[in-house]
């Protein structure tokens, strides 16, 4: 998706959203959400690359409790695109709000990377993770047990408690199963390379893709490679990741409801989420004025 996504939206006239609304909470929330999205889309250095029609209505259905079950959010993008940082900013911002109002179980994170198959024996045989990475492809969906991830998400959406796996990213390739307790929450959020691929994408209500330029992504990748001790295998790993992304990751952007810029200011993401939170605060914790 790098170098192929362009700003595809057109400027929105804010006056479109200044008409009065009836007493329907759904319509009120949708009107307000449209304004929030419009303002951000029309701003300089917007966090958005593209927003599909219909996603605001879907969000309004959840925020108005017309849909009462949990909402599953999936975030995908290339390695070092910024998807994990964005997901954590969303989580932290929402949890801050939840703490203020003493709301329990507001958001649960599922890390796609935790579903990599255990390959610790192969790492031992290779002598190091760097040598293992030269011969084992971690950049294809088949390297992860995405069917299990989908099962866990669906179970949470049905209100069940789940024990999640945990994958060791330090270089052992160990996956420990059934170690992290996940409880049903208002929002289930997951991010990873292959979050929007065919085996798991239909588990999500809101699908997000994070786009990033080649230069920024490459800088981030090599910093991370140094931290993980990839050594002289970093070049090969990067080239493989970039090549496989063209096949397995870039096409998933077409499934996304929202495409975000992975290079936008982190404060801008948090500000946008806070505007949505302020709307939730108004309609569910205060008395909204519907006129």
C-alpha positions in Angstrom: 0.0 0.0 0.0 3.0 2.2 0.4 3.3 4.8 -2.4 -0.1 3.8 -3.8 -2.6 5.4 -1.3 -3.4 9.0 -2.0 -5.8 11.4 -0.3 -8.9 10.1 -1.9 -11.5 12.1 0.0 -12.9 15.4 -1.1 -13.3 18.4 1.1 -16.5 18.4 3.1 -18.5 21.5 3.7 -19.1 21.7 7.5 -22.4 23.6 6.8 -23.8 20.2 5.6 -24.0 19.2 9.3 -25.6 22.3 10.7 -29.2 21.4 10.1 -31.4 20.6 13.1 -32.0 17.0 14.1 -35.0 15.2 15.6 -35.1 13.6 19.0 -33.5 10.4 17.8 -30.4 9.6 19.8 -29.0 7.6 16.8 -29.5 10.5 14.4 -28.0 13.0 16.9 -24.9 10.9 17.5 -24.5 10.3 13.7 -24.8 14.0 13.1 -22.1 14.8 15.7 -19.8 12.1 14.4 -20.1 13.4 10.9 -19.0 16.8 12.1 -16.1 15.3 14.1 -14.9 13.3 11.0 -15.5 16.3 8.7 -13.4 18.6 10.8 -10.5 16.2 10.9 -10.7 15.3 7.2 -10.6 19.0 6.3 -7.8 19.8 8.7 -4.2 20.3 7.8 -2.1 17.1 8.3 -5.2 15.1 8.8 -4.8 11.7 10.5 -7.0 10.3 7.7 -6.0 9.0 4.3 -9.4 7.7 3.4 -12.8 7.1 5.1 -15.4 4.9 3.6 -19.1 6.0 3.5 -21.1 4.1 6.0 -18.6 3.8 8.8 -19.9 6.8 10.7 -23.4 5.2 10.7 -22.0 1.9 12.0 -20.2 3.7 14.8 -23.3 5.6 15.7 -25.2 2.3 16.0 -22.8 1.1 18.6 -22.5 4.5 20.5 -26.3 4.8 20.6 -26.7 1.2 21.9 -28.7 0.3 18.9 -26.2 -2.5 18.7 -25.7 -3.7 22.3 -22.9 -6.3 21.9 -19.2 -5.5 22.0 -17.6 -3.7 19.1 -14.5 -5.4 17.5 -11.9 -3.1 16.0 -9.1 -4.5 13.8 -6.0 -2.5 12.9 -3.6 -3.7 10.2 -0.6 -2.3 8.3 3.0 -3.1 7.4 5.8 -3.7 9.8 6.8 -0.4 11.5 3.8 1.4 10.1 2.7 2.7 13.5 -0.3 0.4 14.0 0.7 -0.8 17.5 1.4 2.8 18.7 -2.0 4.0 17.4 -3.7 1.0 19.0 -2.0 1.8 22.4 -2.9 5.5 22.2 -6.5 4.5 21.5 -6.5 2.1 24.5 -4.8 4.5 26.9 -7.1 7.4 26.0 -10.2 5.3 26.4 -9.0 3.8 29.7 -8.3 7.2 31.1 -12.0 8.1 30.4 -13.1 4.8 31.9 -11.1 5.4 35.1 -12.7 8.8 35.5 -16.2 7.3 35.4 -15.2 4.1 37.1 -16.3 2.0 34.1 -15.1 -1.6 34.2 -14.1 -3.7 31.2 -14.2 -1.0 28.7 -11.5 -2.2 26.3 -9.6 -5.5 25.7 -6.6 -5.8 23.5 -5.7 -8.8 21.4 -2.2 -8.7 19.9 -2.1 -10.5 16.6 1.6 -11.2 17.1 0.7 -13.5 20.0 -0.7 -16.0 17.5 2.6 -16.8 15.8 3.2 -20.5 16.0 5.8 -21.7 18.5 9.0 -22.2 16.7 11.4 -22.3 19.7 12.8 -25.7 18.7 13.7 -24.3 15.3 15.5 -21.3 16.9 17.5 -23.6 19.1 18.5 -25.7 16.1 19.5 -22.6 14.1 21.6 -21.4 17.0 20.0 -17.9 17.1 16.9 -16.1 16.1 18.9 -14.2 13.4 19.8 -17.5 11.7 16.3 -18.8 12.2 14.9 -15.7 10.5 17.0 -16.3 7.5 15.2 -19.6 6.7 11.8 -19.2 8.3 9.3 -16.8 6.8 7.5 -14.8 9.5 6.0 -12.4 7.0 3.2 -14.6 5.7 -0.3 -15.2 7.3 0.5 -18.9 7.5 3.1 -18.2 10.2 0.2 -17.3 12.6 -2.7 -19.3 13.9 -5.3 -16.7 12.8 -8.2 -19.2 13.1 -7.6 -19.4 16.8 -7.4 -15.6 17.0 -10.8 -15.3 15.3 -12.3 -17.9 17.6 -11.1 -15.9 20.6 -12.5 -12.6 19.3 -15.9 -14.2 18.5 -16.0 -15.8 21.9 -15.4 -12.4 23.6 -18.1 -10.8 21.4 -20.5 -13.5 22.7 -19.7 -12.5 26.3 -17.3 -15.3 27.2 -14.0 -15.1 29.1 -11.0 -16.3 27.1 -7.4 -17.2 27.9 -5.1 -15.8 25.2 -1.6 -17.0 24.1 1.5 -14.9 24.5 4.4 -14.9 22.0 7.9 -14.0 23.1 9.2 -11.3 20.7 12.6 -11.2 22.3 14.0 -13.8 19.9 13.0 -17.2 21.4 10.0 -17.7 19.2 8.2 -19.3 22.2 4.4 -19.1 22.4 2.8 -19.9 25.7 -0.9 -20.8 25.4 -3.7 -19.9 27.7 -1.7 -17.4 29.8 -3.5 -14.0 29.4 -7.0 -13.6 30.8 -9.2 -11.6 28.5 -12.7 -10.5 29.6 -15.6 -9.4 27.5 -15.5 -5.6 27.1 -17.3 -2.8 25.3 -14.4 -2.7 22.8 -12.2 -5.6 21.5 -9.2 -4.2 19.7 -6.5 -6.0 17.8 -3.6 -4.9 15.7 -1.0 -6.7 13.6 0.4 -7.3 10.1 -2.4 -9.8 9.1 -5.3 -8.5 11.1 -7.4 -7.8 8.0 -6.5 -11.0 6.0 -9.2 -13.4 5.0 -9.0 -15.8 7.9 -9.8 -13.3 10.5 -11.1 -10.0 8.9 -14.8 -10.8 9.2 -14.5 -10.9 13.0 -14.2 -7.1 13.1 -16.9 -4.5 13.0 -14.5 -1.6 12.3 -11.5 -2.2 10.1 -8.6 0.2 10.1 -5.4 0.2 7.9 -2.3 2.3 8.7 -0.4 3.6 5.8 3.2 4.9 5.9 5.9 6.1 3.5 8.8 3.8 2.6 11.4 6.1 4.1 9.7 6.4 7.5 8.9 2.7 7.7 12.4 1.7 6.8 13.9 4.0 9.5 11.6 2.5 12.1 12.3 -1.0 11.0 16.1 -0.8 11.3 15.8 0.8 14.8 13.6 -2.1 15.8 15.9 -4.7 14.2 18.8 -3.4 16.2 16.8 -3.7 19.4 16.0 -7.3 18.5 19.5 -8.2 17.6 18.9 -9.2 14.0 22.4 -8.2 13.1 23.4 -8.7 9.5 20.2 -10.5 8.7 18.2 -7.2 9.1 18.6 -6.4 5.4 17.3 -9.8 4.3 14.4 -9.7 6.8 13.5 -6.2 5.6 13.5 -7.1 1.9 11.4 -10.2 2.6 8.9 -8.2 4.7 8.5 -5.6 2.0 8.1 -8.1 -0.7 5.6 -10.2 1.2 3.7 -7.1 2.2 2.9 -6.4 -1.4 1.1 -9.8 -1.6 -0.4 -10.2 1.9 -0.8 -6.8 3.5 -1.2 -4.0 1.0 -4.4 -5.7 -0.5 -6.1 -5.7 2.9 -6.3 -1.9 2.7 -9.2 -2.3 0.3 -11.1 -4.0 3.2 -10.5 -1.1 5.6 -13.3 1.3 6.6 -10.7 3.8 7.6 -7.1 4.3 6.3 -4.9 6.3 8.8 -1.6 8.0 8.2 1.1 6.3 10.2 3.0 9.5 10.2 0.5 11.8 11.8 1.2 13.5 15.1 0.4 11.1 18.0 -1.4 14.0 19.7 -3.7 14.3 16.8 -4.9 10.7 17.2 -5.5 11.2 20.8 -7.3 14.5 20.2 -9.6 12.8 17.7 -10.4 9.9 20.1 -11.1 12.4 22.8 -13.7 14.2 20.7 -15.5 10.9 20.3 -15.2 10.3 24.0 -16.7 13.8 24.7 -19.7 12.8 22.6 -20.1 9.6 24.6 -19.8 11.5 27.8 -22.5 14.0 26.7 -25.1 11.4 25.5 -24.5 8.7 28.2 -23.3 10.6 31.3 -24.9 14.0 30.9 -28.1 15.3 29.4 -27.7 15.9 25.7 -29.5 18.7 24.0 -31.4 17.4 21.0 -32.9 20.2 19.0 
